Amino acid sequence: MTATARKSSHSPSIDLAGQIDALDWPQITAELDSQGCAVLKNLLTSDLCRAMAELYPDDTHFRSRIVMSSHGFGRGEYKYFSYPLPELIAQLRPALYAHLQSVPNRWNEAMGIDIRYPTAHAAFLKRCHEAGQARPTPLLLQYEAGDYNCLHQDLYGEHVFPLQVAILLSEPGRDFTGGEFVLTEQRPRMQSRVEVVPLAQGDAVAFAVHHRPVQGTRGTYRVNLRHGVSRIRSGRRHTLGVIFHDAK
C-alpha cells in the first residue's frame, strides 16, 4: 500500500501548497479556537471542483461505496478513495495538516490529553499504519434532492487527528439548493449550540472532529462536536472530505 499520488486525466495541473500557505492562518486559527470551525475561502478553483466531482462515477479511484440509508447515516452516498490518492488530495492532506497540527496540540494540552501530533503528515500516517489503520479516509460525497447527512463524528480507530476539512465542489443556487453544513456543540450542563456554515463553490470548512476545549468561569472544559448536512432541496451536491487519519 502506498500514499503516492495518482495523476488523473480529469484533473488540471495542480500546485496547491503556495495557495494554502497564503491563507490567513492566524484568522483561521482564531476561529477554530473560538467557534470550533473556520472557513477557508476559495481553496479550490471552479475547474478543480468540477474535475474532482467528475471522478465520482469512476470506481477505479475508490475502495468502497457507502449508501447512507443502509446504515442509518441519512440519505445520499459517498465513496472512499483508494491509495494511491488523486494528486489533488495527495497535495491537500499534507499541506493543510502542516498548518493545522499546532491547533490540536494546544487543545490537547488545555484538556489534559497527553497525545501530541508530529509536524509532518507522513509521520502521523506512519503512526496510524503501525497501529493497523491503513485504509485511506478521504471521501467524495454525492447528495440528490431529499438527501441529508445525520450528525456524526469521523473517528475510524484509536488514532484520530482532531480536525478535518470539507470542500464544497458544487455551486449553491446553480447546482443545488439547501444542503447547508451544520456543526453542533454539546456543552456540559447546557443546551447544545448549532453553527450553520455558508459555503461557496471551492470554499472549505475546517472543523473539530470530536471535541475541543472551551474556557469557562471555572477553568477549561471539554465540549463534544458533531457535524452533518441539512436536506438538499433540489439538484445535486458534491463534497470532498479530507480526513487526516486513516481507518482500520
Stockholm file with secondary structure:
# STOCKHOLM 1.0

chainA/1-248         MTATARKSSHSPSIDLAGQIDALDWPQITAELDSQGCAVLKNLLTSDLCRAMAELYPDDTHFRSRIVMSSHGFGRGEYKYFSYPLPELIAQLRPALYAHLQSVPNRWNEAMGIDIRYPTAHAAFLKRCHEAGQARPTPLLLQYEAGDYNCLHQDLYGEHVFPLQVAILLSEPGRDFTGGEFVLTEQRPRMQSRVEVVPLAQGDAVAFAVHHRPVQGTRGTYRVNLRHGVSRIRSGRRHTLGVIFHDAK
#=GR chainA/1-248 SS CCCCCBCCTTSCCCCCHHHHHTSCHHHHHHHHHHHSEEEETTCSCHHHHHHHHTTTTCGGGEEEEEEHHHHTSEESEEEEECSSCBHHHHHHHHHHHHHHTHHHHHHHHHHTCCCCCCSSHHHHHHHHHHTTCCBCCCEEEEEETTCEEEEECCCCSSCCCSEEEEEECSCBTTTEEECCEEEEEECTTSCCEEEEECCCTTCEEEEESSEEEEEETTEEEEEEEEEEECCEEEEEEEEEEECSSCBC
#=GC SS_cons         CCCCCBCCTTSCCCCCHHHHHTSCHHHHHHHHHHHSEEEETTCSCHHHHHHHHTTTTCGGGEEEEEEHHHHTSEESEEEEECSSCBHHHHHHHHHHHHHHTHHHHHHHHHHTCCCCCCSSHHHHHHHHHHTTCCBCCCEEEEEETTCEEEEECCCCSSCCCSEEEEEECSCBTTTEEECCEEEEEECTTSCCEEEEECCCTTCEEEEESSEEEEEETTEEEEEEEEEEECCEEEEEEEEEEECSSCBC
//
